[in-house]
Amino acid sequence: MAKTTNSALAPEDEILAYVPGAEPSARIDAWWGLVALVVVMILVMVIGQPDPFMRILLFVRDGLWVTVYLTAISFSLTLFLGLIGGLGRLSKNRVVLGISTLYVELIRGIPLMVQLIWWYFAFPSIIKSFGAARGIPALANYQANANLMAIIGLTICYGAYMSEIYRAGIQSIPKGQMEAARSLGMNYFQSMRHVILPQAVRVILPPVGNEFIAMLKDSSLVSVVAVADLTRRGREFMSTNFNPIEVWSLVALIYLVMTLFSARVVSNIEKRTRTTSH
């Protein structure tokens, strides 16, 4: 029997599909070489010139951890908030649709830095004023946690953009899919969970990956609201040692490693999802 090819694959992928070990899912992404190159550059700098590069690396390593976990927590919450916002944007209920649309339009119109500053400085003042007016000492003496406010700010901001990504992904699925699911006896939520969303996830994966990388880079803005992230720790080291070239070169390379690594992981997930779907 003649072997049939998958028309969804690119021509070169169809040819290589006949070669054992050369399937699209089995080939190594050549761009991992760029990640390795940047890592080697950092190692050469740190090993070749321990002073100041090793000192800088040791000083900012706790800030690196803060950057990673702030981004991870914020993005996890963003995925959930974006799903709610996206479903709200598709709701036939006017109240839900209006609230979702208002949220998306307002948040997308305000710069992220302004939002972070509002959450750290203005929001606690509102809580204190409310507590003082109601005679609640716990609220009247409220002190904002910088990391918590940064997570809230990043989540609320990126949740608005993620809502639109979910909405576009869901709308890209043919309406017949929903009709078929409903004809099988599923209600709306079961149809969305088991039929529509699994297909939409494959569609939105690339933009979702881009949003994660964008959030990773934009997390540097939390340094303006007293969060000791990678950027803030770099600024602190520079202010005491007066070596901006070395500090910001190393910090830039660290960010580059994280973003390139994230991009390769997302690309790998996309390839595996495409292969599975075919």
C-alpha positions in Angstrom: 0.0 0.0 0.0 1.4 3.4 -0.9 2.2 5.7 1.9 0.1 8.9 2.0 1.4 12.2 3.0 -0.1 14.8 5.3 -1.2 17.8 3.3 -1.0 20.0 6.4 2.8 19.7 6.4 5.1 21.9 4.5 6.7 20.4 1.4 10.1 19.9 3.0 8.5 18.3 6.0 6.6 15.9 3.8 9.9 14.8 2.2 11.7 14.5 5.6 8.8 12.6 7.0 10.0 9.5 5.1 13.4 9.7 6.8 13.5 8.0 10.2 14.4 10.5 13.0 13.9 13.5 10.6 10.2 14.1 11.4 9.3 17.7 12.2 8.8 16.8 15.8 12.2 15.0 16.0 14.5 17.8 14.6 16.3 20.1 17.0 15.5 23.7 16.8 18.6 25.4 15.4 17.8 28.6 17.4 18.8 26.8 20.6 22.3 27.5 19.4 21.6 31.2 20.0 20.5 30.5 23.5 23.7 28.5 24.1 25.8 31.3 22.5 24.4 33.9 24.9 25.0 31.6 27.9 28.6 31.1 26.8 29.0 34.9 26.6 27.9 35.3 30.1 30.2 32.5 31.3 33.1 34.0 29.5 32.4 37.4 31.1 32.0 35.9 34.6 34.9 33.5 34.4 37.2 35.8 32.5 36.6 38.9 34.6 35.2 37.8 38.0 35.6 41.4 39.1 33.1 42.9 38.4 30.9 40.4 36.5 30.9 37.7 39.2 30.2 40.3 41.9 27.3 41.6 39.7 25.9 38.2 39.1 25.9 37.3 42.8 24.4 40.6 43.7 21.5 40.4 41.2 20.7 36.7 41.6 18.0 37.2 44.1 16.4 39.8 41.8 16.5 37.3 39.0 14.5 34.9 41.2 12.0 37.7 42.0 11.6 38.4 38.2 11.0 34.7 37.4 8.4 34.0 40.1 6.5 37.4 39.6 6.2 36.6 35.9 5.2 33.0 36.5 2.5 33.8 39.1 1.2 36.8 37.1 1.0 34.9 33.9 -0.8 32.0 35.5 -3.4 34.4 36.9 -3.5 36.2 33.5 -4.5 33.0 31.7 -7.4 32.6 34.1 -8.5 36.2 34.0 -8.2 36.4 30.2 -10.4 33.3 29.8 -13.1 34.9 31.9 -12.8 38.2 30.0 -12.8 36.4 26.7 -15.9 34.5 27.5 -17.5 37.6 28.8 -16.7 39.4 25.5 -18.7 36.6 23.7 -21.6 36.6 26.2 -25.1 37.3 25.0 -25.9 38.8 28.3 -25.6 42.6 27.9 -24.5 43.3 31.4 -21.6 40.7 31.3 -20.7 41.9 27.8 -20.7 45.5 28.9 -18.5 44.9 32.0 -16.1 42.8 30.0 -15.8 45.3 27.2 -15.4 48.2 29.6 -12.6 46.4 31.4 -10.7 45.6 28.2 -11.1 49.1 26.8 -10.1 50.9 30.0 -7.1 48.8 30.9 -5.7 48.7 27.4 -5.8 52.5 27.3 -3.6 53.0 30.4 0.2 52.4 30.3 1.4 49.5 32.4 3.8 51.7 34.4 0.9 54.0 35.4 -1.1 51.1 36.4 1.7 49.7 38.6 2.2 53.0 40.2 -1.6 53.3 40.8 -1.8 49.9 42.5 1.2 50.6 44.7 0.5 54.2 45.8 -3.2 55.0 45.1 -4.9 51.7 45.9 -3.4 51.5 49.5 -4.5 55.1 50.1 -8.1 54.2 49.2 -8.0 51.2 51.5 -6.6 53.4 54.4 -9.3 56.1 53.8 -12.0 53.5 53.8 -10.7 51.9 56.9 -10.4 55.3 58.7 -14.0 56.2 57.7 -15.4 52.9 58.8 -13.3 52.7 62.0 -11.5 49.5 60.9 -7.9 49.7 62.3 -6.6 46.8 60.1 -7.6 48.7 57.0 -6.7 52.2 58.3 -3.1 51.0 58.9 -2.9 48.9 55.7 0.6 48.7 54.2 1.0 47.6 50.6 3.1 44.6 49.8 5.2 45.6 46.8 5.3 42.1 45.3 1.6 41.6 45.7 0.7 44.9 44.1 3.1 44.2 41.2 1.4 40.8 40.6 -2.0 42.5 40.7 -0.9 45.2 38.3 0.6 42.8 35.8 -2.3 40.5 35.9 -5.0 43.1 35.5 -3.1 44.8 32.6 -2.2 41.6 30.7 -5.6 40.1 31.4 -7.2 42.7 29.2 -5.0 41.7 26.2 -5.4 38.0 27.0 -9.2 38.4 26.9 -8.9 39.6 23.3 -6.7 36.7 22.4 -9.1 34.2 23.9 -12.0 35.9 22.1 -10.3 35.8 18.7 -9.3 32.2 19.2 -12.8 31.1 20.2 -14.4 33.0 17.3 -11.9 31.3 14.8 -13.6 27.9 15.5 -16.4 27.2 13.1 -19.9 27.6 14.6 -20.7 24.1 13.4 -18.5 22.8 16.1 -20.7 24.3 18.8 -23.8 23.2 17.0 -22.5 19.6 16.8 -21.6 19.6 20.5 -25.1 20.9 21.5 -26.7 18.3 19.2 -24.9 15.6 21.2 -26.6 16.8 24.4 -23.9 19.0 25.8 -24.8 22.3 27.5 -23.0 25.5 26.7 -20.2 25.1 29.3 -19.6 21.4 28.4 -19.4 22.4 24.7 -16.9 25.1 25.5 -14.8 22.9 27.8 -14.7 19.7 25.7 -15.0 21.0 22.1 -14.3 24.7 21.5 -11.6 25.6 24.0 -9.3 22.6 23.2 -9.3 23.7 19.5 -9.0 27.4 20.4 -5.9 26.7 22.5 -4.0 25.5 19.5 -5.0 28.7 17.7 -4.0 31.1 20.4 -0.8 29.3 21.5 1.6 31.6 19.4 0.1 34.9 20.7 -0.1 33.5 24.2 3.6 32.7 24.1 4.3 36.2 22.8 2.4 37.6 25.7 4.4 35.6 28.2 7.7 36.9 26.7 6.3 40.5 26.7 5.3 40.1 30.3 8.8 38.8 31.2 10.4 41.9 29.7 7.8 44.3 31.1 8.3 42.9 34.5 11.3 45.2 34.7 8.8 48.0 35.2 8.0 46.7 38.7 11.3 48.1 39.8 9.7 51.6 40.0 7.4 50.4 42.8 10.0 49.1 45.2 10.1 45.5 43.9 13.7 44.2 44.2 13.7 42.5 40.8 16.6 42.0 38.4 16.4 45.5 37.0 16.2 47.2 40.4 19.1 45.1 41.8 21.2 46.1 38.8 20.4 49.7 39.4 21.4 49.4 43.1 24.7 47.8 42.2 25.5 50.5 39.6 24.6 53.3 42.0 27.3 52.1 44.5 30.0 50.9 42.0 29.5 53.4 39.2 30.0 50.8 36.4 27.0 51.1 34.1 28.5 49.4 31.1 29.3 46.2 32.9 26.1 46.1 35.0 23.6 46.7 32.2 25.5 44.5 29.7 25.2 41.6 32.1 21.6 42.4 33.0 20.7 42.7 29.3 22.2 39.3 28.6 20.4 37.6 31.5 17.1 39.0 30.2 18.0 37.8 26.7 18.7 34.3 27.9 15.3 34.2 29.6 13.4 35.5 26.6 15.2 33.3 24.1 14.7 30.3 26.2 11.0 31.0 26.6 10.6 31.6 22.9 12.2 28.2 22.1 10.0 26.4 24.7 6.9 28.0 23.2 8.0 27.1 19.7 8.6 23.5 20.7 5.1 23.3 22.3 3.6 24.7 19.1 5.4 22.0 17.0 4.2 19.2 19.3 0.7 20.6 19.3 0.6 20.8 15.5 2.0 17.3 15.1 -0.6 15.9 17.6 -3.4 17.7 15.9 -2.4 16.3 12.5 
